[in-house]
Amino acid sequence: MTRIDAKFADLRAKGKKAFVAYVMAGDPDYDTSLEIVKGLPDAGVDIIELGLPFTDPMADGETIQLAGQRALAGGMTLEKTLNLARSFREGDDTTPIVMMGYYNPIYSRGVARFLEDAKSAGIDGLIVVDLPPEEDAELCIPAQEAGLNFIRLATPTTDDRRLPKVLTNTSGFVYYVSITGITGAAEAEASDVSPEVARIKAKTDLPVIVGFGIKTPQASQAIASVADGAVVGSAIVARIGAGEAPADVLEFVKGLADGAHRA
């Protein structure tokens, strides 16, 4: 059982929904990023999504793209991202970390080496947005053999013919993208999300977590009420990008987490 599996088992036992927060590793700099990441669990975050900076983030909107550019300009690398996770693990051995990014940096490092390093750094799962199910042998299956969850995205355009393929070899949870488009592009609506979540849950026992377009505690609560939890990224990253102090960022995160936990 991974930390992700254990976290959802604990949440189910307590009758609670999950709150997942995304931050870009190294944004706006390594030390500030580490301070924020270390503060996320006390702010109510159940699972941390740690963005891996990349030069061509095709699924991301302007807010996340700029975060990646800031991180890269500050010298952030895959190695430093793993080091950040290691530093977090020195004080927290229970909160799951999901690394979210693109395949190129992983491929450049070498899959076997990357998986060994990620596991030892305390990474629990991967979301690699540019690897479709047809490429499962490339990373998905080796990751799961190494003890990491491989989390897949389902979208409003994932029809009933495609869905079983998406769910094959997926573990940890299913990430449902609530809108068609890039991150930060629109606001999620619970009335639109609810039937899609039900459709996915009819095909899998995995938790279904909804992200993209959630910007307020009220939206976090509304989305979590029709799913197993909510993910917020761009709204948090925007505050980091605006230069807010870590304490203020974490206070905002706490409001979002409280919203999801009220669902």
C-alpha positions in Angstrom: 0.0 0.0 0.0 1.4 3.4 -1.0 1.0 6.6 1.0 -1.7 7.6 -1.4 -3.7 4.4 -0.8 -3.2 4.8 2.9 -4.4 8.5 2.8 -7.6 7.6 1.0 -8.3 4.7 3.3 -7.9 7.1 6.3 -10.1 9.7 4.6 -12.8 7.1 3.9 -12.8 5.9 7.5 -13.3 9.5 8.6 -16.0 10.3 6.0 -13.9 13.1 4.6 -13.1 14.2 1.1 -9.5 14.9 -0.1 -7.9 18.2 -0.7 -5.0 18.2 -3.1 -2.7 21.2 -3.6 -0.4 21.8 -6.6 2.7 23.9 -6.4 5.6 24.2 -8.8 8.9 23.0 -7.3 11.4 25.9 -7.1 8.8 28.7 -7.5 9.7 31.5 -6.9 13.0 30.1 -5.5 14.1 26.8 -3.9 14.0 28.0 -0.2 10.6 29.7 -0.5 9.2 26.7 -2.4 10.4 24.3 0.3 8.9 26.5 3.1 5.5 26.5 1.3 5.6 22.7 0.7 6.5 22.0 4.3 3.6 24.1 5.4 1.0 22.5 3.2 0.0 19.6 5.5 -0.7 21.9 8.5 -2.8 24.0 6.1 -5.0 20.9 5.6 -3.5 19.5 2.4 -4.0 15.7 2.1 -1.9 15.2 -1.0 0.8 17.4 -2.5 1.2 17.7 -6.2 4.7 18.8 -6.9 5.2 20.3 -10.3 8.4 19.4 -12.2 9.5 22.5 -14.2 9.7 22.0 -17.9 10.4 24.3 -20.8 7.3 23.2 -22.9 4.3 22.6 -20.6 1.7 22.1 -23.2 -1.2 21.3 -20.8 -0.7 24.4 -18.6 -2.0 27.9 -18.8 -0.1 31.1 -18.3 0.0 30.9 -14.5 1.6 27.5 -14.4 3.9 28.3 -17.4 5.2 31.4 -15.7 5.8 29.4 -12.5 7.8 26.9 -14.4 9.8 29.7 -16.1 10.5 31.3 -12.7 11.7 28.0 -11.3 13.9 27.2 -14.3 15.4 30.7 -14.2 16.3 30.2 -10.6 18.2 27.0 -11.5 15.6 24.4 -10.6 16.2 21.0 -12.0 14.8 17.4 -11.7 17.6 16.7 -9.2 16.7 19.7 -7.1 13.1 18.8 -7.2 14.0 15.3 -5.8 16.1 17.0 -3.2 13.1 19.2 -2.2 11.1 16.1 -1.7 13.9 14.5 0.4 14.0 17.6 2.6 10.2 17.5 3.0 10.4 13.8 4.0 12.8 14.6 6.8 9.9 16.1 8.8 6.9 14.3 7.2 6.8 10.6 6.4 3.0 10.4 5.8 1.7 13.1 3.4 1.7 11.7 -0.1 3.7 13.5 -2.8 2.7 13.2 -6.5 5.2 14.5 -9.0 3.4 16.1 -11.9 5.1 17.0 -15.1 6.2 15.9 -18.6 8.2 12.9 -19.8 11.2 14.6 -21.3 13.2 15.3 -18.1 12.4 11.7 -16.9 13.5 10.2 -20.2 16.7 12.3 -20.2 17.6 11.0 -16.7 16.8 7.4 -17.7 13.6 5.7 -16.5 15.3 3.1 -14.2 17.5 5.7 -12.5 14.6 8.2 -12.2 12.3 5.6 -10.6 15.0 4.5 -8.1 15.7 8.1 -7.2 12.1 9.2 -7.0 11.2 6.3 -4.7 14.2 7.0 -2.4 13.3 10.7 -2.3 9.8 9.9 -1.0 7.7 10.4 -4.2 4.6 8.3 -4.1 3.0 8.8 -7.5 3.4 10.3 -10.9 1.2 12.3 -13.3 2.9 12.5 -16.6 0.5 14.3 -18.9 2.1 13.6 -22.2 2.3 9.8 -21.9 -0.9 8.2 -23.2 -2.0 4.7 -22.2 -0.6 3.3 -25.4 2.9 4.1 -24.0 2.4 2.3 -20.7 5.5 0.1 -21.1 7.6 3.3 -21.3 7.0 4.5 -17.7 3.6 3.5 -16.2 4.2 -0.2 -15.8 7.9 0.2 -14.6 6.7 2.9 -12.1 4.1 0.6 -10.6 6.6 -2.3 -10.4 8.8 0.1 -8.5 6.0 0.8 -6.0 4.8 4.2 -7.3 1.2 5.0 -8.3 0.7 6.1 -11.9 -2.2 8.5 -12.0 -4.1 9.1 -15.2 -6.1 12.1 -16.4 -9.6 11.7 -17.7 -11.3 14.7 -19.4 -14.7 15.8 -20.7 -13.7 14.4 -24.1 -12.8 10.9 -22.6 -15.8 9.0 -24.0 -17.0 5.6 -23.0 -14.9 3.9 -25.7 -11.7 5.6 -24.5 -12.4 5.4 -20.7 -11.5 1.7 -20.2 -8.1 2.3 -21.9 -7.4 5.3 -19.6 -8.3 3.3 -16.5 -6.1 0.4 -17.4 -3.0 0.4 -15.3 -4.1 3.5 -13.4 -3.6 3.4 -9.7 -3.8 5.7 -6.6 -6.6 7.9 -8.0 -8.1 9.1 -11.2 -7.6 12.8 -11.9 -10.7 14.2 -13.7 -10.0 17.4 -15.6 -13.2 19.4 -15.1 -12.9 21.6 -18.2 -11.8 21.3 -21.8 -8.6 23.3 -22.2 -5.5 24.3 -20.2 -5.0 25.0 -16.5 -6.6 28.2 -15.2 -8.7 28.7 -18.3 -12.2 28.5 -16.8 -14.2 27.8 -13.7 -15.4 24.3 -12.8 -19.1 23.8 -12.3 -20.3 21.0 -10.0 -23.4 20.4 -12.0 -21.2 19.6 -15.1 -18.7 17.5 -13.1 -21.1 15.4 -11.1 -22.4 13.1 -14.0 -18.9 12.7 -15.4 -17.5 11.6 -12.0 -20.4 9.1 -11.7 -19.6 7.8 -15.1 -16.0 7.2 -14.2 -16.8 5.7 -10.8 -19.1 3.2 -12.5 -16.0 1.8 -14.2 -13.4 1.9 -11.3 -13.1 1.5 -7.6 -10.4 4.2 -7.5 -11.1 7.6 -6.0 -11.9 10.3 -8.5 -10.4 13.7 -7.7 -11.4 16.8 -9.7 -9.0 19.6 -10.8 -8.8 22.6 -13.1 -10.9 25.7 -12.6 -11.3 25.6 -8.8 -10.4 29.0 -7.3 -12.4 29.5 -4.1 -13.3 27.7 -0.9 -16.9 27.6 -2.1 -15.9 26.0 -5.4 -13.6 23.6 -3.6 -16.5 22.5 -1.4 -18.9 22.2 -4.3 -16.6 20.1 -6.4 -15.5 17.9 -3.5 -19.2 17.3 -2.7 -19.7 15.5 -6.1 -16.3 13.7 -6.2 -13.8 12.1 -3.8 -11.9 15.4 -3.5 -10.7 18.6 -5.2 -7.3 19.8 -6.6 -6.3 23.4 -6.7 -3.2 24.6 -8.6 -3.4 27.8 -10.6 -5.1 29.8 -7.8 -2.4 28.9 -5.4 0.5 29.4 -7.9 -0.9 32.8 -8.8 -0.5 34.0 -5.3 3.1 32.7 -5.1 3.7 34.5 -8.4 2.3 37.7 -7.0 5.0 37.6 -4.3 2.7 36.8 -1.4 4.5 35.7 1.8 4.4 31.9 2.4 2.3 32.4 5.5 -0.3 34.3 3.4 -0.2 31.6 0.7 -0.7 28.9 3.3 -3.6 30.8 4.8 -5.3 30.9 1.4 -4.6 27.1 1.0 -6.2 26.4 4.4 -9.4 28.1 3.3 -9.5 25.9 0.2 -8.8 22.8 2.2 -11.5 23.7 4.7 -13.9 24.0 1.9 -13.2 20.5 0.5 -13.3 19.1 4.0 -16.8 20.5 4.6 -18.1 18.7 1.5 
